């Protein structure tokens, strides 16, 4: 009987592990559990939300990348580590149980939600493909309603957009969407472009502090030059269906609150019988879970020791680390099955890139500060390289070229009109079960051999 390896998660980490396992263990029974049949290239989501890229340009087909892996279409809602069983809720709504000899946990992360009145009901995220598409349709809809309205207060409220979070996701989302709405507003005959108001609310004193003061200031200047209000040292304290309240006492009338203030590990991690550190699964340097040598974890949901940084640091939850942890995890899975020694993960960060729309960007490759057009070239070049598939690279490059020639796309698709837009709806954060519930559910389902 071939070794059974279950990989949870179809993101950078999980897909990378399965892809490497196909080469290292061609006879193993590898199953990858993912609710979607694609790997999402997360750094491009702000461009999807802004209509710069079509949704399909930001994804890679799992079936094409993993021809020998069995794709299990569903969401892992629990794991019984003692019984070595994974509980999957299929896209059909039924439960399925997968037994395993080795388990690789790479469930990724979700938007971090704080206990702020109104946030769960009225905050909108940009962490999944559906959220990005919903956000684009929502923003376009606000402009359409404002253009048709004769009420000046409603028009002002519809034309104000508030982004909470001054990290990479927040800055890129605000920068790209502001540029899109500025272009679109000129196409509405009854809409004054000066009504558009974009706010970036950041509790810290700098935007993207990890980039350093110089690039943080460069980013702020670009945003301010476009008319974006950058509110530093300010937090969200409340929200309702027509306004947001800020910590400096202001209440801004708006129908759009975009929440990008950090990420949290998948809720699955907190429901396992395993140790965590700040919500992330504790793992050894070789990515194995202590006292569970048959379980490996990596990516955003794992607290992987950063041996390059030292001092007890853990790797940040970035696509770069997830991508590079994947082959190490796969090699260690195979080594553990063969009784060979495993190796530790060690990688030095190559830097960061931030797209600000058009010819504007900031980047820090290998510690070198870049801004403007040179940074934009590096940023787009990095994204194309990181996609790693010629077809995907061609789609993205073609989308960029079409956008340059055609300009803004005013089409609102409308297929998510019936959705609430709530973070929990799109990110399924309420789907997961605790160990007791998992065991009860497993007892009612026949285990897949």
Secondary structure, DSSP 8 states (H G I E B T S, - for coil): ---EEEEE--SHHHHHHHHHHHHH-TTSEEEEEESSSEEE-GGGHHHHHTTSS-GGGGEEEHHHH-TTSEEEEEEEEEEETTTTEEEEEETTS-EEEEE-SEEEE---EEE-----TTHHHHEE--SSHHHHHHHHHHHHHHHHHHHH---HHHHHHHTEEEEE--SHHHHHHHHHHHHHHHHHHTT-TT--GGG-EEEEEESSSSSSGGG-HHHHHHHHHHHHHTT-EEEET--EEEEETTEEEETTS-EEE-SEEEE-S-EEE-TTGGGSSS-EETTEEE--TTSEETTEEEEEE-GGGEE-B-TTT-TT-B--S-HHHHHHHHHHHHHHHHHHHHT-----------EEEEE-STT-EEEEETTEEEETHHHHHHHHHHHHHHH--HHHHHHHHHHHHHHHHH--------TTTT----HHHHH-TT----HHHHHHHHHTS-EE-
